[in-house]
Amino acid sequence: MSLPLEIVLCMGSSCFSRGNVANLEAIRRHLAEREVPFEVSLRGHLCEGRCNEGPHVLVDGRLHGRVTPAGARALLERVLAERGAA
């Protein structure tokens, strides 16, 4: 059994206003369109403390900055492929 995929979006005011609300919707939509063979934990977090590099998305413990909705989908595809779910 695979470990859950953990996705955490910074929802501090800077990341939220810079686009993490759109990234959240893009990630939800992308996951709904895919059959993912493992559990996915999707949650928000308040401020990663790197506001000038936001919006941030943390995937399996790796922080990604300046994420766009298209970038969020590409990031998910890469992670899913690495886990053999592509």
PyMOL commands that set and color helices and strands:
alter all, ss='L'
color gray80, all
select helices_A, chain A and resi 13-33+51-53+69-82
alter helices_A, ss='H'
color red, helices_A
select strands_A, chain A and resi 5-10+40-45+57-59+62-64
alter strands_A, ss='S'
color yellow, strands_A
deselect
rebuild
show_as cartoon
